[in-house]
Amino acid sequence: MANKIYPSATAALDGLLHDGLLIACGGFGLCGIPERLLDAVRESGVSGLTFASNNAGIDNEGIGKLLRTRQVKKMISSYVGENKEFERQYLSGELEVEFCPQGTLAERMRAGGAGIPGFYTKTGVGTLVAEGKEVKNFDGQDYILERGIFADLSLVKAWKADESGNVVFRKTARNFNVPAATCGKVCVVEVEEIVPTGSLDADGIHLPGVYVQRLVLGAPYDKKIEFRTTRARENA
């Protein structure tokens, strides 16, 4: 079995990056984002990228860093709100955005990973989401055709992996990472811990190693806070 473990994020992406890639990226806000791999993409200088990701992290974190450096030409996303640079670039026409409902986005990635080129859904019927898409009637109800996402590269953040690439996510950090992982031609995963093959519970594996081509240990991580809400201290 080929060694899947690479010494750094830069090494793990060696030979995979070029301009114009479609990249599927896990994460939701700051939860479960492959920050080491995204830093390596930024440092590589590749441009004209399209990212399929729920959002773009926040300003200066996650994909937000790549927006700052103008390396992203298009986002396929469901949410913009917490990233002011994302919002600014979209409203000014600097960034192309394909808005996609969250459930539809997850299913488009899952479909791509399963080799399914398209599927019908009621989500978005009669809205801007349906513009330009085929509409088909099933049992008196309209559905729109959504295309599966087949990415060139998948970037994923996980909690643990064994040396064979079997992966476990921690709680809500799983979010979009599993469907993002499966829909790429090559999947690179950064993890907080790598353990010997066979030490993970086989029934607890969230992403089998067959989907994972490359692994990198990204620890230690800073546990960043997306929002901190406080109130003034009352006088004693």
Secondary structure as GFF3:
##gff-version 3
##sequence-region A 1 236
A	DSSP	beta_strand	5	6	.	.	.	ID=ss1
A	DSSP	alpha_helix	9	12	.	.	.	ID=ss2
A	DSSP	beta_strand	22	25	.	.	.	ID=ss3
A	DSSP	alpha_helix	35	44	.	.	.	ID=ss4
A	DSSP	beta_strand	49	52	.	.	.	ID=ss5
A	DSSP	alpha_helix	63	68	.	.	.	ID=ss6
A	DSSP	beta_strand	72	77	.	.	.	ID=ss7
A	DSSP	alpha_helix	84	91	.	.	.	ID=ss8
A	DSSP	beta_strand	96	99	.	.	.	ID=ss9
A	DSSP	alpha_helix	102	113	.	.	.	ID=ss10
A	DSSP	beta_strand	118	121	.	.	.	ID=ss11
A	DSSP	three_ten_helix	128	130	.	.	.	ID=ss12
A	DSSP	beta_strand	135	138	.	.	.	ID=ss13
A	DSSP	beta_strand	141	147	.	.	.	ID=ss14
A	DSSP	beta_strand	151	162	.	.	.	ID=ss15
A	DSSP	beta_strand	167	168	.	.	.	ID=ss16
A	DSSP	three_ten_helix	171	174	.	.	.	ID=ss17
A	DSSP	alpha_helix	177	182	.	.	.	ID=ss18
A	DSSP	beta_strand	184	195	.	.	.	ID=ss19
A	DSSP	three_ten_helix	202	204	.	.	.	ID=ss20
A	DSSP	three_ten_helix	209	211	.	.	.	ID=ss21
A	DSSP	beta_strand	214	217	.	.	.	ID=ss22
###
